[in-house]
Amino acid sequence: MPKQPTPDYVPPHDLLKGKKVLMTAAAGAGIGFATAQRCAEEGAQLFISDIHPERTAAAAEKLAEISGKSCGHRLCNVREDADVRALVANAIEEMGEIDVVINNAGLGGEVDVVDMTDDQWDSVLDITLNSVFRMTRAVLPHMIERKRGVIVNNASVLGWRAQKGQAHYAAAKAGVMALTRCSAIEAAEHGIRINAVSPSIAIHPFLVKTTPQELIDELEAKEAFGRGAAPWEVSNVMVFLASDYASYMTGETLSVSSQRA
């Protein structure tokens, strides 16, 4: 499949003007920071978290420059409920309220089931799935009290598809999809929307650094455009779900992929 060129970066349209957004795992080089940047460009005020002190502070500074608004930040280990609850409390204290939560934390890895340890399984499930549960549980009382709010979760097409060495990650992402559907039904009666995106492959520096080029080439060749997504192409869909343009959508998982889910 010939590789199609990446399109020009889409200019902002104030889709999140006036919104207060809390985002996890926002200081990396992939979808996390790209989504935080898109939120800033679209007019949101941000409060971000990650587990890396220097990167988190640097990301918050850059996001404040982009948005022209303060960008709060706090270190958060999403495996610890106390950390998650403190993050939500700090974000409310600094921004006054939370309109949108974007759950982006996740952990991957490649290992066959026959060789997988309990720790490998537990770590991926805890960071990738349980963190979404903890954040959702922690922020819902605030949103229920206000009778509005949006949660956007980052899933993966591996929640639908099979791939060798990805049983733990695929199980976790399938869990994110199921959690999205069920929590959305519970939250709907309070005016709260919960949706997810399901990317196939997004090309960013950390992926390139940690993944054999042969595997990247193989995965890209399966895409209809012959290339992986730029991280901002996934972020655009997350911003759409966070915006009022998606006001009638809840419990949905949108595949951000150039091949069939």
C-alpha positions as CSV (number, residue, x, y, z in Angstrom):
1,M,0.0,0.0,0.0
2,P,1.6,3.3,-1.0
3,K,1.9,5.7,1.9
4,Q,-0.3,8.7,1.6
5,P,0.9,12.1,2.9
6,T,-0.1,13.4,6.3
7,P,-2.6,16.2,5.8
8,D,-2.0,19.8,6.9
9,Y,-2.5,20.5,10.6
10,V,-6.1,21.6,11.2
11,P,-6.5,25.1,12.5
12,P,-8.4,25.6,15.8
13,H,-12.1,26.6,15.8
14,D,-12.7,27.5,19.5
15,L,-14.4,24.1,20.1
16,L,-13.5,24.1,23.8
17,K,-13.7,27.9,24.5
18,G,-14.3,28.5,28.1
19,K,-14.1,24.8,29.1
20,K,-12.0,23.5,32.0
21,V,-10.2,20.3,31.1
22,L,-8.4,17.8,33.4
23,M,-6.2,15.3,31.6
24,T,-4.0,12.4,32.7
25,A,-0.7,11.3,31.1
26,A,-0.4,14.6,29.2
27,A,3.4,15.1,29.4
28,G,4.6,12.5,26.9
29,A,5.5,12.6,23.3
30,G,2.4,10.9,21.9
31,I,-1.4,11.3,21.9
32,G,-1.4,12.7,25.5
33,F,0.5,15.9,24.9
34,A,-0.9,16.2,21.4
35,T,-4.4,16.2,22.9
36,A,-3.6,18.6,25.6
37,Q,-2.1,20.9,23.0
38,R,-5.3,20.7,20.9
39,C,-7.4,21.5,23.9
40,A,-5.3,24.5,24.6
41,E,-5.5,25.7,21.0
42,E,-9.3,25.2,21.1
43,G,-9.6,27.6,24.0
44,A,-9.7,25.3,27.1
45,Q,-8.1,26.0,30.4
46,L,-6.0,22.9,31.4
47,F,-4.9,21.0,34.5
48,I,-2.6,18.2,33.5
49,S,-1.0,15.3,35.3
50,D,1.7,12.7,34.6
51,I,4.2,10.7,36.6
52,H,7.4,12.5,35.3
53,P,8.2,15.6,37.3
54,E,10.3,17.6,34.8
55,R,8.3,16.7,31.7
56,T,5.0,17.5,33.5
57,A,6.2,21.0,34.5
58,A,7.6,21.7,31.0
59,A,4.4,20.5,29.4
60,A,2.3,22.8,31.6
61,E,4.5,25.8,30.8
62,K,4.2,25.2,27.1
63,L,0.5,24.7,27.2
64,A,0.1,27.9,29.2
65,E,2.0,29.7,26.4
66,I,-0.3,28.2,23.7
67,S,-3.6,29.0,25.5
68,G,-2.7,32.2,27.2
69,K,-4.2,30.8,30.4
70,S,-2.6,29.2,33.4
71,C,-2.1,25.5,33.2
72,G,-2.0,23.7,36.5
73,H,-0.2,20.4,37.0
74,R,0.3,17.7,39.5
75,L,2.2,14.5,39.6
76,C,-0.2,11.5,39.8
77,N,0.3,7.8,40.0
78,V,-3.0,6.6,38.5
79,R,-2.5,3.3,40.4
80,E,-3.1,5.0,43.7
81,D,-6.7,6.1,44.5
82,A,-5.5,8.8,46.9
83,D,-3.4,10.4,44.2
84,V,-6.3,10.3,41.8
85,R,-8.7,11.9,44.3
86,A,-6.1,14.6,45.2
87,L,-5.6,15.4,41.5
88,V,-9.4,15.9,41.0
89,A,-9.5,18.1,44.2
90,N,-6.5,20.2,43.1
91,A,-7.9,20.7,39.6
92,I,-11.3,21.9,41.1
93,E,-9.4,24.2,43.5
94,E,-7.4,25.8,40.8
95,M,-9.9,26.0,37.9
96,G,-13.1,26.3,40.0
97,E,-14.7,23.4,38.2
98,I,-14.1,20.5,35.8
99,D,-16.0,20.4,32.5
100,V,-14.0,17.7,30.8
101,V,-11.8,14.8,31.9
102,I,-9.6,13.0,29.4
103,N,-8.3,9.7,30.5
104,N,-5.1,8.9,28.6
105,A,-3.0,6.9,31.0
106,G,-2.0,3.5,29.6
107,L,0.8,0.9,29.6
108,G,1.7,-1.4,26.8
109,G,4.2,-4.2,26.2
110,E,4.6,-7.3,24.1
111,V,4.6,-10.8,25.6
112,D,2.8,-14.0,24.8
113,V,0.3,-15.4,27.3
114,V,2.4,-18.5,27.9
115,D,5.3,-16.3,29.1
116,M,3.3,-13.5,30.8
117,T,3.8,-13.0,34.5
118,D,1.1,-12.0,36.9
119,D,2.9,-8.7,37.4
120,Q,3.0,-7.9,33.7
121,W,-0.8,-8.7,33.4
122,D,-1.6,-6.7,36.6
123,S,0.5,-3.7,35.7
124,V,-1.1,-3.3,32.3
125,L,-4.6,-3.8,33.5
126,D,-4.1,-1.5,36.5
127,I,-2.6,1.4,34.6
128,T,-4.7,1.1,31.4
129,L,-8.1,0.1,32.7
130,N,-8.3,0.6,36.5
131,S,-7.0,4.1,36.2
132,V,-10.0,5.0,34.0
133,F,-12.3,3.6,36.6
134,R,-10.6,5.5,39.4
135,M,-10.7,8.8,37.6
136,T,-14.3,8.3,36.5
137,R,-15.3,7.4,40.1
138,A,-13.5,10.4,41.5
139,V,-14.8,13.1,39.2
140,L,-18.4,11.9,38.8
141,P,-19.7,13.4,42.1
142,H,-18.5,16.8,41.1
143,M,-20.1,16.5,37.6
144,I,-23.3,15.0,39.1
145,E,-23.6,18.0,41.5
146,R,-23.3,20.4,38.5
147,K,-25.6,18.3,36.3
148,R,-23.1,18.4,33.4
149,G,-19.7,17.2,32.3
150,V,-17.8,15.1,29.7
151,I,-15.4,12.2,30.1
152,V,-13.3,11.0,27.1
153,N,-11.4,7.8,27.4
154,N,-8.5,6.6,25.2
155,A,-9.1,2.9,24.2
156,S,-7.6,1.1,21.2
157,V,-8.7,-1.0,18.2
158,L,-7.0,-3.9,20.0
159,G,-10.1,-3.9,22.2
160,W,-11.8,-5.4,19.1
161,R,-8.9,-7.0,17.2
162,A,-6.5,-9.8,18.0
163,Q,-2.7,-9.3,17.9
164,K,0.0,-11.6,19.0
165,G,1.7,-10.6,22.3
166,Q,-1.0,-8.1,23.2
167,A,-3.5,-10.1,25.3
168,H,-3.1,-8.0,28.5
169,Y,-3.3,-4.7,26.6
170,A,-6.2,-5.8,24.4
171,A,-8.1,-7.0,27.5
172,A,-7.5,-3.7,29.2
173,K,-8.7,-1.7,26.3
174,A,-11.7,-3.9,25.8
175,G,-12.4,-3.2,29.4
176,V,-12.2,0.6,28.8
177,M,-14.8,0.2,26.1
178,A,-17.1,-1.7,28.4
179,L,-16.6,0.7,31.2
180,T,-17.3,3.6,28.9
181,R,-20.6,2.1,27.8
182,C,-21.8,1.2,31.3
183,S,-20.7,4.3,33.1
184,A,-22.2,6.4,30.3
185,I,-25.7,4.9,30.9
186,E,-25.4,5.7,34.6
187,A,-24.2,9.2,34.0
188,A,-26.7,10.1,31.3
189,E,-29.5,10.8,33.8
190,H,-27.3,13.5,35.3
191,G,-26.5,15.3,32.0
192,I,-23.0,13.8,31.7
193,R,-21.6,12.2,28.6
194,I,-18.9,9.5,28.5
195,N,-17.3,8.4,25.2
196,A,-14.0,6.9,24.0
197,V,-11.7,6.9,21.0
198,S,-10.1,3.8,19.6
199,P,-6.9,4.5,17.7
200,S,-5.1,2.0,15.5
201,I,-1.5,3.2,15.3
202,A,-0.2,6.7,15.9
203,I,3.4,7.5,15.0
204,H,5.3,9.5,17.6
205,P,8.9,9.6,18.9
206,F,8.4,7.3,21.9
207,L,6.8,4.6,19.7
208,V,9.6,4.9,17.2
209,K,12.2,4.6,20.0
210,T,10.6,1.5,21.6
211,T,9.2,-0.4,18.7
212,P,11.2,-2.3,16.0
213,Q,10.9,-0.5,12.7
214,E,9.9,-3.7,11.0
215,L,6.8,-4.0,13.2
216,I,5.9,-0.3,12.6
217,D,6.2,-0.9,8.8
218,E,4.0,-4.0,9.1
219,L,1.3,-2.2,11.1
220,E,1.3,0.9,8.8
221,A,1.1,-1.3,5.7
222,K,-2.3,-2.6,7.0
223,E,-3.8,0.9,7.1
224,A,-5.8,2.0,4.1
225,F,-3.6,5.2,3.9
226,G,-0.4,3.2,4.2
227,R,0.6,5.2,7.2
228,G,-0.1,5.5,10.9
229,A,-1.9,8.5,12.2
230,A,-0.2,11.7,13.4
231,P,-1.0,12.0,17.1
232,W,-3.0,15.2,16.5
233,E,-5.3,13.3,14.1
234,V,-6.4,11.2,17.1
235,S,-6.6,14.3,19.3
236,N,-9.0,16.0,16.9
237,V,-11.5,13.2,17.5
238,M,-11.0,13.4,21.3
239,V,-11.6,17.2,21.1
240,F,-14.7,16.6,19.1
241,L,-16.1,14.2,21.7
242,A,-15.2,16.7,24.4
243,S,-17.0,19.5,22.6
244,D,-20.7,20.5,22.4
245,Y,-20.7,19.2,18.8
246,A,-21.0,15.7,20.3
247,S,-23.9,16.6,22.6
248,Y,-26.0,13.6,21.6
249,M,-23.3,11.0,21.8
250,T,-22.7,8.9,24.9
251,G,-21.4,5.4,25.5
252,E,-19.8,5.3,22.1
253,T,-16.3,4.3,21.0
254,L,-15.1,5.9,17.8
255,S,-12.5,4.0,15.8
256,V,-9.8,6.4,14.7
257,S,-8.4,4.1,12.0
258,S,-8.0,3.9,8.3
259,Q,-9.0,0.3,8.3
260,R,-12.1,-1.6,9.4
261,A,-12.5,-2.0,13.2
